Amino acid sequence: MNTLSYQKYADMLGFDKFFDSQVTAFNQWEREGQHRMCVYYPTGAGKSDIMLVMMLLAGHTDVLVITPPITAERFETVGKKLGMNVTCV
């Protein structure tokens, strides 16, 4: 996908656009077959957004996220904006 293909998800999340690093992650995931990916970015770089958009692109709308309690609300909020059912444990 190109950057414009991801724009609708950025719009759903209320962003002007995704960070270049996020687009790079999306492109790498697409190239490598959408199997697995571990994203190492600093706090505030949009990891929750990346992971949930990737799940949506793979056709998943119900997602179980294993996460520390401090980030659970962020995953649930992003999921709602994307029209997903996100359960955090």
N, C-alpha and C positions, 0 to 999 in steps of 0.2 A: 504494500500500500504506500501511497505517497502522503505527504503532509496534509494535503487537502482531504484525503480519505478519513483522517483522524479528526478533522475539524469539527464534525458534528458531535463527537464525544466531548471535545473541549467546550463547545457551546452548551451542551447539557450540564456540564460542571460549572458553567459560568466563567470560563477562561476566555481570553482573547485568542490564545493558542497554547499548545503544549510547549514546554521547554525543549530546546534542541536535544538535550540528553534523554528526554522522554521519547521523542520521535526516534532517536537512535535505538533505544531499547525496543520499541515496537517493530522497527525494521529488522533488527537482529532476530527477534522472536519469529517473525514471519519467515525469514530466510532459513532458519534452523528447524522449521517444521512444527512450531507451536507445541512442543512437548513439555519442556521444563525450562525454567529460567530463574536464576537467583540475581536479584537486583541489589547492588551495593551503591547506595547514594546517601549523601548526608541528610540529616534531619531537615525537613521542609522542601525536599527536592521532588516530592510527588510520587513516592513509591506506592502508596495506597491507590492512587489514581491509575498508575501504570498497571498494577496487578489486576485491578477490577476491569479495566478496559480490555486487557488481554483475555480475561475470562469471557467477557461479553462477545468479543470478536470470535472466540472459539465456540460460541453458541450456548454458553452456560448463563442462565439467569438466576439459578439457585447456587449459592457458594458458601462453603464452610471455611472460615478463616481462623486459623490458630494464631492468636496474637496476644501480647500483653494487654491487660485491662486498660492501660493508659491510651492505647491506640484503637480500641474497639469502636468507640463512638465515631471516629473518623471513617473507618471502613463502612460502618452502617450508614452514615450520612452520604458518603460517596455512592454507595450502592443504591440508596433511595433515589438520588438524582439521576442515576443511570437506569432506573426501573428494574433493579435487581433485588432479590431476596438474599440478604447477607446475614449469616449467623456467625457470631464470634464466640469462640471458646478459649 
